[in-house]
Amino acid sequence: MKLDRHSSIPLYFQLKEYILKKIETGEYSGGSKIPSELDFCNDLDLSRPTVRQAVAELVSEGKLQIIKGKGTFVSALESLKEIIDFSATTFSFFSAKEVNKSELSDLGLIREISASLSEDFADSSILRDGVIFVRRILNENGIPYAYVESLIPAVLYPSLITDIKAGKSIIDITANKYAYLPVKGKCGISVVPADTSVSRALDVARGTPVISTDAKLVSRSGAVCEIVNAFLRSDVCRLSI
């Protein structure tokens, strides 16, 4: 196919339609790698900025995904991953619905409590045994869509690390600890560039815009029992509130 350089339709948009047609006909199947930026430039006699704009728009629409170090692929998701009834507690570690879909990325204990962390939890006495961090990657059809970090006071769950390593279920972990479970909280949402750890977890290029949510969750007693920081791929996720 040759693009019409005399058309009033911009070349990047023509390329975008060209790629979409390939996806619709199955020539570019779900999960398959599409030609590289250089291939499009050489085959269709296009400039790199033109190709980049077309690909960037298809990525933002969820049609394509860029995997760092591998290339650009047709999204294997049939539609955007919709986070239904999103709230401050959606990505809580103690939300079995999400935890059961997650892959453990990192687990450990923070013993040296920073001033900012102490301020986040408000009550320094609750941090006397340190803070447990649990980092998880959530997947849908093999595609990572969220990277979540939970910070939990060790004094509330002294055996949490051992329980997680033992493969215990959330129900077993939280048994008889209802007073310490998060019941509500406040959450902020923003768009930030992916740093190295987020880009690695989500398989996106560093600096890619991602949805960032930060929640401070409290128990029935009013104590802050979990802080959750989640990063979601904006090309495959949609928050429904």
N, C-alpha and C positions, 0 to 999 in steps of 0.2 A: 504493500500500500504506500502511495505517495501522498504526502500532505499538501494541501492547496495553499500555496504561499500568496496567492492573489485574493484569497477569501478574506472577508471582514472578521471571520472567526479566528481568534488568536491561535497560534501554533500550539501553545501548551494545552489549550482546551481540545484541539483536534487530537493531540497525542493522548490526552486523558480519555476521550471517547474511543480511540483506537484500542487502548488497553482494556477498557470496560467491555468492548465487543469481544475481545479475545477471552475474557473471563466468562462472559455470558454464553459463548459457544463451546466453552470447555477446553479450548486450546491452552488456556492458562487455567489449570484446575486448582481447586482449593488445596492450599498447602504447598503448591509448586513454586519454584523460583522463576521469576521473570528475567528477561534480559537485563544486563547491567546498564548503568547510565551511559557508559562508553559505547556499548552495543547500539543503544537507541540513537546516540549521536552519529555513529558511523552509518548505520543502516538507513536512517531517515534524514540524514544531513541536518541535524539539529544542534543547537548550542546546549551546553550543559545547564545554564540557568533555565532554559525552556523545559528540559527533561526534569530537572529538580522540582520545578513548580508543579508540573503535572503529577509527579509521584507524591509530592508532599500533600496535595489536595486529596489524593486517593487514600493516603495513609490516615489523614484526619477524618475521612469518611468511613474508615474501617474496612475498606476494600483491600488494601495492601498493608503489610507490616514489614518493618525493617529490623532484621536481626543482626546485631553488631558482629562484624567479622565474617558474616555468611552471605549477606545480600538482601534483596527485597523479594518478599514472597506474597502470594495471594493468601488472604486471610482464610484460615480453615473454619472460622466461625461463620455460621449461617446468618447471624445478626449480632448486633452489639450485645455484650454481656450487661444485662440490666440488673442493677443492685436495687431490688424492690424494697420499698418502705425504709429507705436509708435513715438511720438515726445515729446518735452518738455511740450506741452500744453495738452497732452492726458488726464491727470488726473486733469486738472484745474477744480475748482468748477464751473466755467462758461461754461464748456463743457457739454451741455445738454445731449448729447449722453450717457455719463458715469453717470452723476448725476441722471438721471432718473432711473438708475438701482441700485442706492445706498440706503443704510439704514443709517439714521443719527445716529451716535454713541455719539457725544458730541458737544456742542456748547457753546461759551462764549467769554469773552473779556479779553485780557491781558492788564492791565493798567501799570504795572511795566515793562518797557522795558529794557531788558538786553543789555549789550554791544554787544554781538554777534548778537542779533536780529537787533539792530540798524545798525550794520555793514552790515548785509545782505540786508537791505533796502536802505542803502547808504545815503538817505536824511532823516535826523531826523525830519524835519518839517512835513513829511507825517505821522509820528507816534504820533503826538500831542494828538490825541483822543484815542490812544491805538490800539491794533491789535486784530482783530476778528479771532478766530480759529474755524474751522469747521472740524470735524472728521467724516469720513464716512466709511462704510464697503460695498464693492461691492460683489454681489453674482451671481452665475450661477447655476440654478437648485437646489437652496437651499444650495449650497456650497460656503462659503466665499473664494474669491480668491485674494482680495486686501483690504488693510487698508490704507486710504488716509487722510492726514492732510493738510488743506489749511490755510495759514496765510494771512489775507487781511487787509490793513490799514482801520480803521473805518472811517477816514475822507473822504474816497472815497465812502463808502457805509454806511452812518450813520443809515439807517433803515434796514440793512441786517439781523440782528438777529431777529427783529420783523417780517420781511417778511418771513424768513424761518419758524419761529414758526407758522405763519399764513398759511403756506402751499402754498405760492405763487410759481408760475412756474419761471423757469430761465428767460424766455422771459419777464415776468412782472418785475422781479427783476432788470434786466439789461436795461429796457426801458430808453431811453434818456441818457444812460451812456456810449456810444460807445467810448468816449475818454479815459475811464478808463479800458476798457476790455483788457485782455492779448492778444497780437497778435503774440508774438514770445518769445523765451527765450533760456536759456542754461540748459542742463540737464546732470547729472552724474549718472552712473549705477554701482552698486557694489553688492556683496553678503555679508550679515551680519547675525549674530545669532539673532533670534527673542528674544526681551526682553519681560517682563511680559505683557505690554499692547498689543504688537503686537501678542504674542502667544494667548492671550485671544480672541482678535478680529478675528484671523484667525483659531482658533481651532487647533493649533499645539502645540507641546511641547516647552517649553522655551529652547532657544538655537538652535532650528531648523534653518538651513540655509534658508534665504529668500532673494528674489531679492529686493534691495533697490534702488529707484530712487529719486533724489532730483533735483527740477527745480526752477529756478528763472525766473519769467515771467515779461515782460515789456509791457506797453501800447503804443499807437501810439505816445505819447509824449516822450517816452523813460524812464518814471518813473517805478520803480519796483512796480507792483500792486498786485502781489500774489507770495507766495513761497509755493511750493507743495512738500510734502514728502510722497512717496507712498511705501508700502511694499507689495510684491506679493509672493504668495506661489509658490515656485519653482517646486513643484510636480504637479501642475495643470496649470501653466501659461507658455506661450511662447511669447516673444516679437518679433514682426515682424517690422523691420525698413525699 
